[in-house]
Amino acid sequence: MPTTSSPISSRPSHRRSRLPLAIWLAISALLILLAFWSQAQETDTEDVLYDADLAINGTVFYAIMIGASVLIALKYRRPANALGFRRFRRRWVWISFAIVIATVVVARLLEPVLHGGEEQGLAPEEWQPEHAAAFGVNAAVIVLLGPFAEELFFRGLGVRALAALGGVAAVVVSGLVFGLVHGILGALPPLVLFGVGLAWVRLRSASVWPSFIAHSTYNGLGILLLVLAWATDTPVN
């Protein structure tokens, strides 16, 4: 049955829904600027996976991202739901895995043209046993903490905040922002595809967990392929 409300009661609700969106967009813009600024710096990142500072800095950064996501979500009546902490049907995990496969295929096909993986330049050329501990910690951050923080911010909170503009905007904008935040133009097409696909899953499933599982799997595949390349003496790039 249709209901009506007075202008006095509707304005606070409208402002309440727009404030998280404005904050999320502002933080996203800052992250994009920082990403491209960081990529513009001429630093050697080839052996960064053997540097424990990557895990330390990554943990601090992702902790801030998680904290910001939670604080913004408090602007909603149900913060846990706003972040996507909800049950989900198993089929959404399989759909998310299909998105992972599609992203890997697109990335491989475009690599000879756009050199996205080469531009990222995080993969050491060979295994160095003396740095095994640092590599293990960095791998854990990349496979677990990073995906959790990013899914919480971009899909969990981001899709919910952007939903104020409509479902299509929520999926497309969050996916585009996700791609740009990595600051790698050569990897933008597969990253945007990945972001848009997982945002759609988040929107339809109402849960952030399928996209987290897929994101963690995607990053884990990257680590696994790197280890296999070392084991078989295959060139990394």
JOPEPE-V810591 format. One record per residue. N is the residue number from 0. PSI is psi in whole degrees, -180 to 180 (999 if undefined). Layout:
[[N & PSI] [N & PSI]]
This chain:
[[0 & 129] [1 & 144] [2 & 160] [3 & 159] [4 & 158] [5 & 158] [6 & -31] [7 & -40] [8 & -26] [9 & -33] [10 & -48] [11 & -38] [12 & -42] [13 & -45] [14 & -36] [15 & -36] [16 & -27] [17 & -29] [18 & -48] [19 & -37] [20 & -45] [21 & -42] [22 & -43] [23 & -44] [24 & -39] [25 & -45] [26 & -41] [27 & -42] [28 & -41] [29 & -43] [30 & -39] [31 & -45] [32 & -43] [33 & -38] [34 & -47] [35 & -32] [36 & -42] [37 & -41] [38 & -28] [39 & -18] [40 & 136] [41 & 83] [42 & 148] [43 & 112] [44 & 9] [45 & -38] [46 & 25] [47 & -27] [48 & -13] [49 & 7] [50 & 118] [51 & -21] [52 & -28] [53 & -44] [54 & -41] [55 & -51] [56 & -39] [57 & -41] [58 & -43] [59 & -47] [60 & -47] [61 & -32] [62 & -41] [63 & -42] [64 & -43] [65 & -45] [66 & -42] [67 & -40] [68 & -45] [69 & -44] [70 & -42] [71 & -38] [72 & -24] [73 & -15] [74 & -15] [75 & 159] [76 & -34] [77 & 86] [78 & -41] [79 & -43] [80 & -37] [81 & -33] [82 & -8] [83 & 20] [84 & 75] [85 & 160] [86 & 158] [87 & 158] [88 & 146] [89 & -29] [90 & -25] [91 & -26] [92 & -44] [93 & -37] [94 & -40] [95 & -39] [96 & -36] [97 & -36] [98 & -39] [99 & -48] [100 & -45] [101 & -40] [102 & -43] [103 & -44] [104 & -47] [105 & -42] [106 & -41] [107 & -40] [108 & -35] [109 & -12] [110 & -44] [111 & -21] [112 & -49] [113 & -21] [114 & 43] [115 & -45] [116 & -40] [117 & -37] [118 & -34] [119 & -43] [120 & 43] [121 & -9] [122 & 119] [123 & 151] [124 & -27] [125 & 161] [126 & 134] [127 & 98] [128 & -30] [129 & -16] [130 & 24] [131 & -41] [132 & -46] [133 & -40] [134 & -42] [135 & -43] [136 & -44] [137 & -40] [138 & -39] [139 & -41] [140 & -43] [141 & -37] [142 & -31] [143 & -62] [144 & -46] [145 & -54] [146 & -39] [147 & -48] [148 & -44] [149 & -40] [150 & -37] [151 & -42] [152 & -50] [153 & -44] [154 & -51] [155 & -63] [156 & -44] [157 & -49] [158 & -39] [159 & -44] [160 & -44] [161 & -15] [162 & -19] [163 & -20] [164 & -4] [165 & 157] [166 & -43] [167 & -44] [168 & -40] [169 & -42] [170 & -49] [171 & -48] [172 & -44] [173 & -37] [174 & -41] [175 & -44] [176 & -42] [177 & -44] [178 & -45] [179 & -32] [180 & -21] [181 & -15] [182 & 22] [183 & 100] [184 & -35] [185 & -26] [186 & 6] [187 & -47] [188 & -52] [189 & -34] [190 & -41] [191 & -41] [192 & -46] [193 & -48] [194 & -43] [195 & -43] [196 & -46] [197 & -30] [198 & -39] [199 & -41] [200 & -43] [201 & -42] [202 & -44] [203 & -34] [204 & -18] [205 & 16] [206 & 146] [207 & -14] [208 & -41] [209 & -41] [210 & -33] [211 & -45] [212 & -43] [213 & -43] [214 & -43] [215 & -40] [216 & -42] [217 & -49] [218 & -37] [219 & -37] [220 & -37] [221 & -43] [222 & -42] [223 & -44] [224 & -34] [225 & -46] [226 & -41] [227 & -37] [228 & -41] [229 & -45] [230 & -30] [231 & 8] [232 & 39] [233 & 138] [234 & 136] [235 & -45] [236 & 999]]
